[in-house]
Amino acid sequence: MSRPFEGRVALVTGAGSGIGAAIGARLAADGARVIFSDIDLTRANSQAEIHGGAALSLDVASEEGWGDAVAAV
């Protein structure tokens, strides 16, 4: 199986469910170290546990939140 994102880090927003969760899952399957971020940390943690990534609480409407997220990643 090809792993084109091996050694890369991906920060995925809205990754607690829906399209964001699907994108995070695919990136993880393709070898990326995925940071699943969502305003709901519980949901982000759930996806991170399933796919072997990390979770981060992020409100994408918050400029300060983005600064904190980028620093954490």
Backbone torsions as a table, in degrees:
resi	resn	phi	psi	omega
1	MET	NA	133.1	178.3
2	SER	-73.7	137.3	178.6
3	ARG	-126.3	74.8	-173.2
4	PRO	-65.3	-15.4	-178.4
5	PHE	-107.5	14.6	178.1
6	GLU	-54.3	130.3	178.9
7	GLY	82.7	2.3	179.0
8	ARG	-103.4	158.1	176.4
9	VAL	-116.8	134.2	179.4
10	ALA	-124.8	128.0	172.7
11	LEU	-99.9	114.2	-177.3
12	VAL	-110.3	123.3	178.7
13	THR	-90.0	155.1	-179.2
14	GLY	62.6	28.8	-171.6
15	ALA	-86.4	6.6	178.4
16	GLY	-75.3	-20.8	-179.3
17	SER	-165.9	174.7	172.7
18	GLY	59.9	-140.1	-176.2
19	ILE	-61.6	-41.4	179.4
20	GLY	-60.2	-42.2	178.2
21	ALA	-64.8	-40.8	179.4
22	ALA	-65.0	-41.6	178.4
23	ILE	-64.4	-44.7	178.3
24	GLY	-60.1	-43.1	179.5
25	ALA	-62.0	-43.5	-179.3
26	ARG	-66.1	-43.4	178.6
27	LEU	-61.7	-41.3	178.2
28	ALA	-63.3	-43.2	178.7
29	ALA	-63.1	-29.3	179.9
30	ASP	-90.2	10.4	171.0
31	GLY	102.6	-4.3	-178.8
32	ALA	-75.6	151.2	169.0
33	ARG	-87.3	110.0	-171.7
34	VAL	-100.8	132.2	170.9
35	ILE	-101.7	108.1	-179.5
36	PHE	-84.5	112.8	-179.7
37	SER	-114.4	145.4	179.5
38	ASP	-162.5	156.1	175.9
39	ILE	-65.1	-26.6	177.8
40	ASP	-99.7	98.0	-175.7
41	LEU	-61.0	-33.5	179.5
42	THR	-60.2	-43.9	179.6
43	ARG	-69.5	-39.2	177.6
44	ALA	-62.6	-43.5	177.8
45	ASN	-59.6	-40.7	179.9
46	SER	-59.3	-46.5	179.4
47	GLN	-67.1	-39.9	179.3
48	ALA	-62.2	-40.3	178.3
49	GLU	-65.4	-40.7	-179.9
50	ILE	-64.8	-41.2	-170.8
51	HIS	-107.1	6.2	175.7
52	GLY	73.1	29.5	178.4
53	GLY	-107.1	-157.6	176.5
54	ALA	-121.9	161.9	-178.6
55	ALA	-122.0	151.7	-177.7
56	LEU	-148.6	135.1	173.8
57	SER	-82.2	126.7	-179.6
58	LEU	-147.6	123.5	170.2
59	ASP	-97.4	107.5	-173.8
60	VAL	-64.7	-13.3	178.1
61	ALA	-85.4	-3.1	-176.7
62	SER	-103.0	115.9	177.5
63	GLU	-61.3	-42.3	177.9
64	GLU	-62.9	-38.3	178.3
65	GLY	-60.9	-39.6	178.1
66	TRP	-64.5	-42.8	178.4
67	GLY	-60.5	-43.1	179.0
68	ASP	-65.5	-40.9	-179.0
69	ALA	-64.5	-46.3	-179.7
70	VAL	-63.6	-41.0	177.8
71	ALA	-63.1	-38.7	-179.2
72	ALA	-69.2	-38.1	-178.6
73	VAL	-71.3	NA	NA
